[in-house]
Amino acid sequence: TNIHTLGVTIWEICTFGNHPYENIPIQSLVDQLERGERLAQPSICTIDVYMVMIKCWLVDAYSRPSFDELTEIFVHMARDPGRYLVIQV
């Protein structure tokens, strides 16, 4: 669950603090997650960043990336942030 939570935290950062699953009753949320529905792609994220989040939210916890793998991915992305984030001022 730590990796799943990290994926949600990344989503919160990329939405500048939006609340995930806001206004969704817990039972509806459970049903949505069981159907495979996930948080929407934040507008500042490229598909590459969003796919990292999606991998963090895989149902099978053993299929999710490890913290070491995520560190490697984000270190790589940090070398060229303009390629992975679309921030307009």
PDB file of N, CA, C and O in Angstrom:
ATOM      1  N   THR A   1       0.815  -1.202   0.000  1.00  0.00           N
ATOM      2  CA  THR A   1       0.000   0.000   0.000  1.00  0.00           C
ATOM      3  C   THR A   1       0.856   1.261   0.000  1.00  0.00           C
ATOM      4  O   THR A   1       0.378   2.319  -0.410  1.00  0.00           O
ATOM      5  N   ASN A   2       2.098   1.180   0.445  1.00  0.00           N
ATOM      6  CA  ASN A   2       2.954   2.369   0.447  1.00  0.00           C
ATOM      7  C   ASN A   2       3.181   2.898  -0.959  1.00  0.00           C
ATOM      8  O   ASN A   2       3.186   4.110  -1.173  1.00  0.00           O
ATOM      9  N   ILE A   3       3.370   2.000  -1.918  1.00  0.00           N
ATOM     10  CA  ILE A   3       3.593   2.432  -3.298  1.00  0.00           C
ATOM     11  C   ILE A   3       2.317   3.043  -3.857  1.00  0.00           C
ATOM     12  O   ILE A   3       2.369   4.052  -4.561  1.00  0.00           O
ATOM     13  N   HIS A   4       1.169   2.441  -3.551  1.00  0.00           N
ATOM     14  CA  HIS A   4      -0.111   2.999  -4.004  1.00  0.00           C
ATOM     15  C   HIS A   4      -0.278   4.413  -3.454  1.00  0.00           C
ATOM     16  O   HIS A   4      -0.657   5.331  -4.181  1.00  0.00           O
ATOM     17  N   THR A   5       0.007   4.578  -2.170  1.00  0.00           N
ATOM     18  CA  THR A   5      -0.109   5.889  -1.530  1.00  0.00           C
ATOM     19  C   THR A   5       0.855   6.892  -2.152  1.00  0.00           C
ATOM     20  O   THR A   5       0.502   8.057  -2.337  1.00  0.00           O
ATOM     21  N   LEU A   6       2.054   6.456  -2.474  1.00  0.00           N
ATOM     22  CA  LEU A   6       3.012   7.344  -3.124  1.00  0.00           C
ATOM     23  C   LEU A   6       2.473   7.806  -4.474  1.00  0.00           C
ATOM     24  O   LEU A   6       2.630   8.973  -4.834  1.00  0.00           O
ATOM     25  N   GLY A   7       1.843   6.908  -5.221  1.00  0.00           N
ATOM     26  CA  GLY A   7       1.238   7.290  -6.500  1.00  0.00           C
ATOM     27  C   GLY A   7       0.186   8.368  -6.324  1.00  0.00           C
ATOM     28  O   GLY A   7       0.101   9.296  -7.129  1.00  0.00           O
ATOM     29  N   VAL A   8      -0.616   8.251  -5.275  1.00  0.00           N
ATOM     30  CA  VAL A   8      -1.633   9.272  -4.987  1.00  0.00           C
ATOM     31  C   VAL A   8      -0.958  10.581  -4.593  1.00  0.00           C
ATOM     32  O   VAL A   8      -1.408  11.653  -4.999  1.00  0.00           O
ATOM     33  N   THR A   9       0.105  10.508  -3.817  1.00  0.00           N
ATOM     34  CA  THR A   9       0.837  11.717  -3.419  1.00  0.00           C
ATOM     35  C   THR A   9       1.433  12.419  -4.633  1.00  0.00           C
ATOM     36  O   THR A   9       1.402  13.647  -4.716  1.00  0.00           O
ATOM     37  N   ILE A  10       1.971  11.658  -5.565  1.00  0.00           N
ATOM     38  CA  ILE A  10       2.498  12.245  -6.805  1.00  0.00           C
ATOM     39  C   ILE A  10       1.367  12.948  -7.547  1.00  0.00           C
ATOM     40  O   ILE A  10       1.555  14.049  -8.064  1.00  0.00           O
ATOM     41  N   TRP A  11       0.196  12.319  -7.602  1.00  0.00           N
ATOM     42  CA  TRP A  11      -0.969  12.917  -8.252  1.00  0.00           C
ATOM     43  C   TRP A  11      -1.336  14.233  -7.560  1.00  0.00           C
ATOM     44  O   TRP A  11      -1.623  15.226  -8.229  1.00  0.00           O
ATOM     45  N   GLU A  12      -1.329  14.243  -6.220  1.00  0.00           N
ATOM     46  CA  GLU A  12      -1.660  15.457  -5.470  1.00  0.00           C
ATOM     47  C   GLU A  12      -0.670  16.579  -5.784  1.00  0.00           C
ATOM     48  O   GLU A  12      -1.068  17.733  -5.942  1.00  0.00           O
ATOM     49  N   ILE A  13       0.602  16.246  -5.873  1.00  0.00           N
ATOM     50  CA  ILE A  13       1.622  17.243  -6.202  1.00  0.00           C
ATOM     51  C   ILE A  13       1.375  17.799  -7.599  1.00  0.00           C
ATOM     52  O   ILE A  13       1.439  19.010  -7.813  1.00  0.00           O
ATOM     53  N   CYS A  14       1.096  16.919  -8.536  1.00  0.00           N
ATOM     54  CA  CYS A  14       0.914  17.329  -9.934  1.00  0.00           C
ATOM     55  C   CYS A  14      -0.396  18.074 -10.173  1.00  0.00           C
ATOM     56  O   CYS A  14      -0.569  18.704 -11.216  1.00  0.00           O
ATOM     57  N   THR A  15      -1.318  18.006  -9.215  1.00  0.00           N
ATOM     58  CA  THR A  15      -2.560  18.775  -9.327  1.00  0.00           C
ATOM     59  C   THR A  15      -2.540  19.974  -8.379  1.00  0.00           C
ATOM     60  O   THR A  15      -3.567  20.609  -8.139  1.00  0.00           O
ATOM     61  N   PHE A  16      -1.361  20.271  -7.848  1.00  0.00           N
ATOM     62  CA  PHE A  16      -1.173  21.409  -6.947  1.00  0.00           C
ATOM     63  C   PHE A  16      -2.093  21.327  -5.729  1.00  0.00           C
ATOM     64  O   PHE A  16      -2.670  22.328  -5.303  1.00  0.00           O
ATOM     65  N   GLY A  17      -2.220  20.119  -5.176  1.00  0.00           N
ATOM     66  CA  GLY A  17      -2.932  19.944  -3.918  1.00  0.00           C
ATOM     67  C   GLY A  17      -4.399  19.582  -4.011  1.00  0.00           C
ATOM     68  O   GLY A  17      -5.107  19.656  -3.007  1.00  0.00           O
ATOM     69  N   ASN A  18      -4.881  19.194  -5.180  1.00  0.00           N
ATOM     70  CA  ASN A  18      -6.272  18.732  -5.257  1.00  0.00           C
ATOM     71  C   ASN A  18      -6.460  17.517  -4.356  1.00  0.00           C
ATOM     72  O   ASN A  18      -5.518  16.773  -4.083  1.00  0.00           O
ATOM     73  N   HIS A  19      -7.685  17.334  -3.906  1.00  0.00           N
ATOM     74  CA  HIS A  19      -8.006  16.200  -3.044  1.00  0.00           C
ATOM     75  C   HIS A  19      -8.446  15.026  -3.910  1.00  0.00           C
ATOM     76  O   HIS A  19      -9.406  15.142  -4.672  1.00  0.00           O
ATOM     77  N   PRO A  20      -7.752  13.901  -3.799  1.00  0.00           N
ATOM     78  CA  PRO A  20      -8.149  12.742  -4.601  1.00  0.00           C
ATOM     79  C   PRO A  20      -9.492  12.188  -4.123  1.00  0.00           C
ATOM     80  O   PRO A  20      -9.784  12.167  -2.928  1.00  0.00           O
ATOM     81  N   TYR A  21     -10.281  11.751  -5.064  1.00  0.00           N
ATOM     82  CA  TYR A  21     -11.559  11.096  -4.764  1.00  0.00           C
ATOM     83  C   TYR A  21     -12.490  11.978  -3.941  1.00  0.00           C
ATOM     84  O   TYR A  21     -13.310  11.475  -3.173  1.00  0.00           O
ATOM     85  N   GLU A  22     -12.363  13.293  -4.100  1.00  0.00           N
ATOM     86  CA  GLU A  22     -13.194  14.219  -3.341  1.00  0.00           C
ATOM     87  C   GLU A  22     -14.664  14.011  -3.699  1.00  0.00           C
ATOM     88  O   GLU A  22     -15.008  13.823  -4.866  1.00  0.00           O
ATOM     89  N   ASN A  23     -15.506  14.045  -2.705  1.00  0.00           N
ATOM     90  CA  ASN A  23     -16.962  13.917  -2.860  1.00  0.00           C
ATOM     91  C   ASN A  23     -17.416  12.550  -3.363  1.00  0.00           C
ATOM     92  O   ASN A  23     -18.527  12.423  -3.878  1.00  0.00           O
ATOM     93  N   ILE A  24     -16.575  11.529  -3.223  1.00  0.00           N
ATOM     94  CA  ILE A  24     -16.974  10.179  -3.616  1.00  0.00           C
ATOM     95  C   ILE A  24     -17.143   9.362  -2.337  1.00  0.00           C
ATOM     96  O   ILE A  24     -16.184   9.183  -1.586  1.00  0.00           O
ATOM     97  N   PRO A  25     -18.357   8.864  -2.083  1.00  0.00           N
ATOM     98  CA  PRO A  25     -18.559   8.025  -0.893  1.00  0.00           C
ATOM     99  C   PRO A  25     -17.640   6.807  -0.937  1.00  0.00           C
ATOM    100  O   PRO A  25     -17.321   6.305  -2.015  1.00  0.00           O
ATOM    101  N   ILE A  26     -17.220   6.341   0.216  1.00  0.00           N
ATOM    102  CA  ILE A  26     -16.224   5.276   0.298  1.00  0.00           C
ATOM    103  C   ILE A  26     -16.656   4.022  -0.457  1.00  0.00           C
ATOM    104  O   ILE A  26     -15.834   3.413  -1.142  1.00  0.00           O
ATOM    105  N   GLN A  27     -17.918   3.621  -0.354  1.00  0.00           N
ATOM    106  CA  GLN A  27     -18.346   2.413  -1.056  1.00  0.00           C
ATOM    107  C   GLN A  27     -18.291   2.613  -2.568  1.00  0.00           C
ATOM    108  O   GLN A  27     -17.925   1.696  -3.303  1.00  0.00           O
ATOM    109  N   SER A  28     -18.650   3.801  -3.031  1.00  0.00           N
ATOM    110  CA  SER A  28     -18.550   4.093  -4.465  1.00  0.00           C
ATOM    111  C   SER A  28     -17.095   4.064  -4.907  1.00  0.00           C
ATOM    112  O   SER A  28     -16.779   3.590  -5.999  1.00  0.00           O
ATOM    113  N   LEU A  29     -16.216   4.570  -4.058  1.00  0.00           N
ATOM    114  CA  LEU A  29     -14.790   4.572  -4.377  1.00  0.00           C
ATOM    115  C   LEU A  29     -14.268   3.146  -4.500  1.00  0.00           C
ATOM    116  O   LEU A  29     -13.541   2.827  -5.441  1.00  0.00           O
ATOM    117  N   VAL A  30     -14.632   2.301  -3.565  1.00  0.00           N
ATOM    118  CA  VAL A  30     -14.200   0.902  -3.614  1.00  0.00           C
ATOM    119  C   VAL A  30     -14.692   0.259  -4.909  1.00  0.00           C
ATOM    120  O   VAL A  30     -13.935  -0.442  -5.581  1.00  0.00           O
ATOM    121  N   ASP A  31     -15.949   0.493  -5.257  1.00  0.00           N
ATOM    122  CA  ASP A  31     -16.508  -0.069  -6.492  1.00  0.00           C
ATOM    123  C   ASP A  31     -15.744   0.435  -7.717  1.00  0.00           C
ATOM    124  O   ASP A  31     -15.428  -0.342  -8.618  1.00  0.00           O
ATOM    125  N   GLN A  32     -15.448   1.737  -7.748  1.00  0.00           N
ATOM    126  CA  GLN A  32     -14.715   2.316  -8.885  1.00  0.00           C
ATOM    127  C   GLN A  32     -13.330   1.700  -9.013  1.00  0.00           C
ATOM    128  O   GLN A  32     -12.905   1.348 -10.113  1.00  0.00           O
ATOM    129  N   LEU A  33     -12.631   1.568  -7.902  1.00  0.00           N
ATOM    130  CA  LEU A  33     -11.285   0.999  -7.937  1.00  0.00           C
ATOM    131  C   LEU A  33     -11.319  -0.461  -8.373  1.00  0.00           C
ATOM    132  O   LEU A  33     -10.446  -0.910  -9.115  1.00  0.00           O
ATOM    133  N   GLU A  34     -12.316  -1.194  -7.916  1.00  0.00           N
ATOM    134  CA  GLU A  34     -12.439  -2.597  -8.324  1.00  0.00           C
ATOM    135  C   GLU A  34     -12.724  -2.727  -9.818  1.00  0.00           C
ATOM    136  O   GLU A  34     -12.346  -3.720 -10.440  1.00  0.00           O
ATOM    137  N   ARG A  35     -13.393  -1.722 -10.398  1.00  0.00           N
ATOM    138  CA  ARG A  35     -13.654  -1.716 -11.845  1.00  0.00           C
ATOM    139  C   ARG A  35     -12.434  -1.238 -12.639  1.00  0.00           C
ATOM    140  O   ARG A  35     -12.450  -1.234 -13.869  1.00  0.00           O
ATOM    141  N   GLY A  36     -11.389  -0.839 -11.931  1.00  0.00           N
ATOM    142  CA  GLY A  36     -10.174  -0.402 -12.603  1.00  0.00           C
ATOM    143  C   GLY A  36     -10.098   1.085 -12.875  1.00  0.00           C
ATOM    144  O   GLY A  36      -9.166   1.546 -13.534  1.00  0.00           O
ATOM    145  N   GLU A  37     -11.061   1.843 -12.381  1.00  0.00           N
ATOM    146  CA  GLU A  37     -11.028   3.294 -12.573  1.00  0.00           C
ATOM    147  C   GLU A  37      -9.955   3.894 -11.665  1.00  0.00           C
ATOM    148  O   GLU A  37      -9.785   3.479 -10.519  1.00  0.00           O
ATOM    149  N   ARG A  38      -9.247   4.867 -12.197  1.00  0.00           N
ATOM    150  CA  ARG A  38      -8.175   5.511 -11.437  1.00  0.00           C
ATOM    151  C   ARG A  38      -8.309   7.028 -11.542  1.00  0.00           C
ATOM    152  O   ARG A  38      -9.116   7.537 -12.320  1.00  0.00           O
ATOM    153  N   LEU A  39      -7.521   7.734 -10.760  1.00  0.00           N
ATOM    154  CA  LEU A  39      -7.498   9.193 -10.835  1.00  0.00           C
ATOM    155  C   LEU A  39      -7.110   9.618 -12.247  1.00  0.00           C
ATOM    156  O   LEU A  39      -6.329   8.944 -12.919  1.00  0.00           O
ATOM    157  N   ALA A  40      -7.658  10.733 -12.682  1.00  0.00           N
ATOM    158  CA  ALA A  40      -7.393  11.232 -14.032  1.00  0.00           C
ATOM    159  C   ALA A  40      -5.966  11.767 -14.151  1.00  0.00           C
ATOM    160  O   ALA A  40      -5.338  12.140 -13.159  1.00  0.00           O
ATOM    161  N   GLN A  41      -5.478  11.792 -15.376  1.00  0.00           N
ATOM    162  CA  GLN A  41      -4.140  12.311 -15.650  1.00  0.00           C
ATOM    163  C   GLN A  41      -4.112  13.812 -15.389  1.00  0.00           C
ATOM    164  O   GLN A  41      -4.894  14.550 -15.988  1.00  0.00           O
ATOM    165  N   PRO A  42      -3.227  14.282 -14.506  1.00  0.00           N
ATOM    166  CA  PRO A  42      -3.099  15.725 -14.279  1.00  0.00           C
ATOM    167  C   PRO A  42      -2.646  16.434 -15.554  1.00  0.00           C
ATOM    168  O   PRO A  42      -1.870  15.886 -16.338  1.00  0.00           O
ATOM    169  N   SER A  43      -3.128  17.635 -15.749  1.00  0.00           N
ATOM    170  CA  SER A  43      -2.854  18.359 -16.996  1.00  0.00           C
ATOM    171  C   SER A  43      -1.380  18.702 -17.190  1.00  0.00           C
ATOM    172  O   SER A  43      -0.946  18.887 -18.327  1.00  0.00           O
ATOM    173  N   ILE A  44      -0.604  18.791 -16.122  1.00  0.00           N
ATOM    174  CA  ILE A  44       0.811  19.145 -16.288  1.00  0.00           C
ATOM    175  C   ILE A  44       1.696  17.941 -16.573  1.00  0.00           C
ATOM    176  O   ILE A  44       2.878  18.101 -16.876  1.00  0.00           O
ATOM    177  N   CYS A  45       1.140  16.741 -16.479  1.00  0.00           N
ATOM    178  CA  CYS A  45       1.936  15.520 -16.636  1.00  0.00           C
ATOM    179  C   CYS A  45       1.866  14.969 -18.049  1.00  0.00           C
ATOM    180  O   CYS A  45       0.800  14.921 -18.663  1.00  0.00           O
ATOM    181  N   THR A  46       2.998  14.562 -18.544  1.00  0.00           N
ATOM    182  CA  THR A  46       3.001  13.811 -19.792  1.00  0.00           C
ATOM    183  C   THR A  46       2.528  12.395 -19.486  1.00  0.00           C
ATOM    184  O   THR A  46       2.406  12.003 -18.325  1.00  0.00           O
ATOM    185  N   ILE A  47       2.266  11.646 -20.531  1.00  0.00           N
ATOM    186  CA  ILE A  47       1.822  10.265 -20.351  1.00  0.00           C
ATOM    187  C   ILE A  47       2.877   9.445 -19.609  1.00  0.00           C
ATOM    188  O   ILE A  47       2.537   8.495 -18.902  1.00  0.00           O
ATOM    189  N   ASP A  48       4.145   9.801 -19.762  1.00  0.00           N
ATOM    190  CA  ASP A  48       5.217   9.071 -19.069  1.00  0.00           C
ATOM    191  C   ASP A  48       5.059   9.153 -17.553  1.00  0.00           C
ATOM    192  O   ASP A  48       5.174   8.145 -16.856  1.00  0.00           O
ATOM    193  N   VAL A  49       4.797  10.345 -17.050  1.00  0.00           N
ATOM    194  CA  VAL A  49       4.629  10.528 -15.605  1.00  0.00           C
ATOM    195  C   VAL A  49       3.345   9.846 -15.145  1.00  0.00           C
ATOM    196  O   VAL A  49       3.320   9.189 -14.104  1.00  0.00           O
ATOM    197  N   TYR A  50       2.281  10.007 -15.928  1.00  0.00           N
ATOM    198  CA  TYR A  50       1.009   9.390 -15.552  1.00  0.00           C
ATOM    199  C   TYR A  50       1.120   7.867 -15.517  1.00  0.00           C
ATOM    200  O   TYR A  50       0.521   7.225 -14.654  1.00  0.00           O
ATOM    201  N   MET A  51       1.867   7.293 -16.430  1.00  0.00           N
ATOM    202  CA  MET A  51       2.023   5.837 -16.436  1.00  0.00           C
ATOM    203  C   MET A  51       2.765   5.344 -15.190  1.00  0.00           C
ATOM    204  O   MET A  51       2.524   4.231 -14.723  1.00  0.00           O
ATOM    205  N   VAL A  52       3.661   6.167 -14.657  1.00  0.00           N
ATOM    206  CA  VAL A  52       4.310   5.809 -13.386  1.00  0.00           C
ATOM    207  C   VAL A  52       3.242   5.732 -12.293  1.00  0.00           C
ATOM    208  O   VAL A  52       3.235   4.800 -11.489  1.00  0.00           O
ATOM    209  N   MET A  53       2.337   6.721 -12.269  1.00  0.00           N
ATOM    210  CA  MET A  53       1.257   6.698 -11.282  1.00  0.00           C
ATOM    211  C   MET A  53       0.399   5.447 -11.464  1.00  0.00           C
ATOM    212  O   MET A  53       0.087   4.755 -10.495  1.00  0.00           O
ATOM    213  N   ILE A  54       0.023   5.165 -12.698  1.00  0.00           N
ATOM    214  CA  ILE A  54      -0.818   3.996 -12.983  1.00  0.00           C
ATOM    215  C   ILE A  54      -0.141   2.718 -12.486  1.00  0.00           C
ATOM    216  O   ILE A  54      -0.797   1.849 -11.912  1.00  0.00           O
ATOM    217  N   LYS A  55       1.160   2.605 -12.704  1.00  0.00           N
ATOM    218  CA  LYS A  55       1.885   1.418 -12.230  1.00  0.00           C
ATOM    219  C   LYS A  55       1.857   1.333 -10.702  1.00  0.00           C
ATOM    220  O   LYS A  55       1.813   0.239 -10.139  1.00  0.00           O
ATOM    221  N   CYS A  56       1.882   2.482 -10.038  1.00  0.00           N
ATOM    222  CA  CYS A  56       1.802   2.494  -8.569  1.00  0.00           C
ATOM    223  C   CYS A  56       0.437   2.019  -8.078  1.00  0.00           C
ATOM    224  O   CYS A  56       0.308   1.544  -6.950  1.00  0.00           O
ATOM    225  N   TRP A  57      -0.570   2.148  -8.922  1.00  0.00           N
ATOM    226  CA  TRP A  57      -1.938   1.798  -8.533  1.00  0.00           C
ATOM    227  C   TRP A  57      -2.376   0.424  -9.034  1.00  0.00           C
ATOM    228  O   TRP A  57      -3.560   0.095  -8.962  1.00  0.00           O
ATOM    229  N   LEU A  58      -1.455  -0.373  -9.535  1.00  0.00           N
ATOM    230  CA  LEU A  58      -1.827  -1.711  -9.993  1.00  0.00           C
ATOM    231  C   LEU A  58      -2.448  -2.502  -8.845  1.00  0.00           C
ATOM    232  O   LEU A  58      -2.014  -2.390  -7.698  1.00  0.00           O
ATOM    233  N   VAL A  59      -3.454  -3.293  -9.158  1.00  0.00           N
ATOM    234  CA  VAL A  59      -4.149  -4.073  -8.136  1.00  0.00           C
ATOM    235  C   VAL A  59      -3.190  -5.045  -7.458  1.00  0.00           C
ATOM    236  O   VAL A  59      -3.205  -5.186  -6.235  1.00  0.00           O
ATOM    237  N   ASP A  60      -2.370  -5.705  -8.239  1.00  0.00           N
ATOM    238  CA  ASP A  60      -1.394  -6.656  -7.691  1.00  0.00           C
ATOM    239  C   ASP A  60      -0.195  -5.881  -7.148  1.00  0.00           C
ATOM    240  O   ASP A  60       0.616  -5.360  -7.914  1.00  0.00           O
ATOM    241  N   ALA A  61      -0.095  -5.811  -5.843  1.00  0.00           N
ATOM    242  CA  ALA A  61       0.975  -5.032  -5.209  1.00  0.00           C
ATOM    243  C   ALA A  61       2.363  -5.495  -5.639  1.00  0.00           C
ATOM    244  O   ALA A  61       3.296  -4.692  -5.668  1.00  0.00           O
ATOM    245  N   TYR A  62       2.515  -6.770  -5.972  1.00  0.00           N
ATOM    246  CA  TYR A  62       3.821  -7.293  -6.383  1.00  0.00           C
ATOM    247  C   TYR A  62       4.204  -6.846  -7.792  1.00  0.00           C
ATOM    248  O   TYR A  62       5.364  -6.959  -8.189  1.00  0.00           O
ATOM    249  N   SER A  63       3.236  -6.341  -8.541  1.00  0.00           N
ATOM    250  CA  SER A  63       3.513  -5.838  -9.890  1.00  0.00           C
ATOM    251  C   SER A  63       3.874  -4.356  -9.889  1.00  0.00           C
ATOM    252  O   SER A  63       4.322  -3.819 -10.902  1.00  0.00           O
ATOM    253  N   ARG A  64       3.679  -3.706  -8.761  1.00  0.00           N
ATOM    254  CA  ARG A  64       3.995  -2.277  -8.657  1.00  0.00           C
ATOM    255  C   ARG A  64       5.510  -2.093  -8.606  1.00  0.00           C
ATOM    256  O   ARG A  64       6.234  -2.992  -8.178  1.00  0.00           O
ATOM    257  N   PRO A  65       5.989  -0.920  -9.045  1.00  0.00           N
ATOM    258  CA  PRO A  65       7.434  -0.670  -8.954  1.00  0.00           C
ATOM    259  C   PRO A  65       7.868  -0.554  -7.492  1.00  0.00           C
ATOM    260  O   PRO A  65       7.082  -0.186  -6.619  1.00  0.00           O
ATOM    261  N   SER A  66       9.120  -0.873  -7.254  1.00  0.00           N
ATOM    262  CA  SER A  66       9.681  -0.722  -5.908  1.00  0.00           C
ATOM    263  C   SER A  66      10.104   0.734  -5.710  1.00  0.00           C
ATOM    264  O   SER A  66      10.146   1.512  -6.663  1.00  0.00           O
ATOM    265  N   PHE A  67      10.413   1.090  -4.473  1.00  0.00           N
ATOM    266  CA  PHE A  67      10.908   2.441  -4.209  1.00  0.00           C
ATOM    267  C   PHE A  67      12.213   2.684  -4.968  1.00  0.00           C
ATOM    268  O   PHE A  67      12.437   3.780  -5.481  1.00  0.00           O
ATOM    269  N   ASP A  68      13.064   1.677  -5.041  1.00  0.00           N
ATOM    270  CA  ASP A  68      14.322   1.824  -5.785  1.00  0.00           C
ATOM    271  C   ASP A  68      14.054   2.076  -7.266  1.00  0.00           C
ATOM    272  O   ASP A  68      14.703   2.923  -7.879  1.00  0.00           O
ATOM    273  N   GLU A  69      13.108   1.350  -7.837  1.00  0.00           N
ATOM    274  CA  GLU A  69      12.768   1.560  -9.252  1.00  0.00           C
ATOM    275  C   GLU A  69      12.195   2.950  -9.475  1.00  0.00           C
ATOM    276  O   GLU A  69      12.523   3.609 -10.461  1.00  0.00           O
ATOM    277  N   LEU A  70      11.340   3.398  -8.563  1.00  0.00           N
ATOM    278  CA  LEU A  70      10.764   4.737  -8.685  1.00  0.00           C
ATOM    279  C   LEU A  70      11.835   5.811  -8.553  1.00  0.00           C
ATOM    280  O   LEU A  70      11.804   6.814  -9.266  1.00  0.00           O
ATOM    281  N   THR A  71      12.777   5.605  -7.646  1.00  0.00           N
ATOM    282  CA  THR A  71      13.882   6.552  -7.505  1.00  0.00           C
ATOM    283  C   THR A  71      14.641   6.667  -8.815  1.00  0.00           C
ATOM    284  O   THR A  71      14.940   7.771  -9.270  1.00  0.00           O
ATOM    285  N   GLU A  72      14.949   5.542  -9.414  1.00  0.00           N
ATOM    286  CA  GLU A  72      15.671   5.533 -10.689  1.00  0.00           C
ATOM    287  C   GLU A  72      14.877   6.256 -11.783  1.00  0.00           C
ATOM    288  O   GLU A  72      15.442   7.032 -12.554  1.00  0.00           O
ATOM    289  N   ILE A  73      13.583   6.003 -11.847  1.00  0.00           N
ATOM    290  CA  ILE A  73      12.726   6.647 -12.854  1.00  0.00           C
ATOM    291  C   ILE A  73      12.724   8.158 -12.658  1.00  0.00           C
ATOM    292  O   ILE A  73      12.909   8.910 -13.616  1.00  0.00           O
ATOM    293  N   PHE A  74      12.515   8.607 -11.419  1.00  0.00           N
ATOM    294  CA  PHE A  74      12.408  10.047 -11.178  1.00  0.00           C
ATOM    295  C   PHE A  74      13.754  10.763 -11.268  1.00  0.00           C
ATOM    296  O   PHE A  74      13.794  11.935 -11.642  1.00  0.00           O
ATOM    297  N   VAL A  75      14.837  10.101 -10.943  1.00  0.00           N
ATOM    298  CA  VAL A  75      16.162  10.703 -11.157  1.00  0.00           C
ATOM    299  C   VAL A  75      16.367  10.929 -12.649  1.00  0.00           C
ATOM    300  O   VAL A  75      16.863  11.977 -13.063  1.00  0.00           O
ATOM    301  N   HIS A  76      15.984   9.948 -13.450  1.00  0.00           N
ATOM    302  CA  HIS A  76      16.088  10.079 -14.909  1.00  0.00           C
ATOM    303  C   HIS A  76      15.216  11.242 -15.402  1.00  0.00           C
ATOM    304  O   HIS A  76      15.676  12.060 -16.199  1.00  0.00           O
ATOM    305  N   MET A  77      13.981  11.321 -14.943  1.00  0.00           N
ATOM    306  CA  MET A  77      13.066  12.388 -15.371  1.00  0.00           C
ATOM    307  C   MET A  77      13.550  13.764 -14.918  1.00  0.00           C
ATOM    308  O   MET A  77      13.346  14.756 -15.618  1.00  0.00           O
ATOM    309  N   ALA A  78      14.186  13.828 -13.755  1.00  0.00           N
ATOM    310  CA  ALA A  78      14.656  15.111 -13.226  1.00  0.00           C
ATOM    311  C   ALA A  78      15.768  15.716 -14.077  1.00  0.00           C
ATOM    312  O   ALA A  78      16.024  16.917 -14.002  1.00  0.00           O
ATOM    313  N   ARG A  79      16.424  14.892 -14.880  1.00  0.00           N
ATOM    314  CA  ARG A  79      17.487  15.403 -15.754  1.00  0.00           C
ATOM    315  C   ARG A  79      16.928  16.238 -16.903  1.00  0.00           C
ATOM    316  O   ARG A  79      17.648  17.051 -17.484  1.00  0.00           O
ATOM    317  N   ASP A  80      15.654  16.045 -17.235  1.00  0.00           N
ATOM    318  CA  ASP A  80      15.022  16.766 -18.343  1.00  0.00           C
ATOM    319  C   ASP A  80      13.550  17.018 -18.005  1.00  0.00           C
ATOM    320  O   ASP A  80      12.662  16.471 -18.659  1.00  0.00           O
ATOM    321  N   PRO A  81      13.285  17.849 -16.981  1.00  0.00           N
ATOM    322  CA  PRO A  81      11.909  18.014 -16.508  1.00  0.00           C
ATOM    323  C   PRO A  81      10.948  18.555 -17.560  1.00  0.00           C
ATOM    324  O   PRO A  81       9.760  18.232 -17.529  1.00  0.00           O
ATOM    325  N   GLY A  82      11.431  19.360 -18.474  1.00  0.00           N
ATOM    326  CA  GLY A  82      10.570  19.905 -19.518  1.00  0.00           C
ATOM    327  C   GLY A  82       9.987  18.844 -20.427  1.00  0.00           C
ATOM    328  O   GLY A  82       8.975  19.071 -21.091  1.00  0.00           O
ATOM    329  N   ARG A  83      10.616  17.705 -20.457  1.00  0.00           N
ATOM    330  CA  ARG A  83      10.127  16.593 -21.279  1.00  0.00           C
ATOM    331  C   ARG A  83       8.977  15.850 -20.590  1.00  0.00           C
ATOM    332  O   ARG A  83       8.209  15.150 -21.250  1.00  0.00           O
ATOM    333  N   TYR A  84       8.858  15.998 -19.283  1.00  0.00           N
ATOM    334  CA  TYR A  84       7.894  15.214 -18.519  1.00  0.00           C
ATOM    335  C   TYR A  84       6.787  16.036 -17.869  1.00  0.00           C
ATOM    336  O   TYR A  84       5.739  15.491 -17.522  1.00  0.00           O
ATOM    337  N   LEU A  85       7.003  17.329 -17.700  1.00  0.00           N
ATOM    338  CA  LEU A  85       5.995  18.199 -17.104  1.00  0.00           C
ATOM    339  C   LEU A  85       5.730  19.378 -18.024  1.00  0.00           C
ATOM    340  O   LEU A  85       6.652  19.938 -18.618  1.00  0.00           O
ATOM    341  N   VAL A  86       4.473  19.746 -18.134  1.00  0.00           N
ATOM    342  CA  VAL A  86       4.075  20.854 -18.996  1.00  0.00           C
ATOM    343  C   VAL A  86       3.493  21.939 -18.091  1.00  0.00           C
ATOM    344  O   VAL A  86       2.305  21.926 -17.768  1.00  0.00           O
ATOM    345  N   ILE A  87       4.345  22.869 -17.692  1.00  0.00           N
ATOM    346  CA  ILE A  87       3.913  23.940 -16.792  1.00  0.00           C
ATOM    347  C   ILE A  87       3.924  25.248 -17.567  1.00  0.00           C
ATOM    348  O   ILE A  87       4.960  25.697 -18.059  1.00  0.00           O
ATOM    349  N   GLN A  88       2.734  25.850 -17.660  1.00  0.00           N
ATOM    350  CA  GLN A  88       2.616  27.121 -18.373  1.00  0.00           C
ATOM    351  C   GLN A  88       2.428  28.239 -17.364  1.00  0.00           C
ATOM    352  O   GLN A  88       1.621  28.134 -16.440  1.00  0.00           O
ATOM    353  N   VAL A  89       3.179  29.303 -17.552  1.00  0.00           N
ATOM    354  CA  VAL A  89       3.122  30.432 -16.624  1.00  0.00           C
ATOM    355  C   VAL A  89       2.279  31.533 -17.211  1.00  0.00           C
ATOM    356  O   VAL A  89       2.104  32.578 -16.585  1.00  0.00           O
TER     357      VAL A  89
END
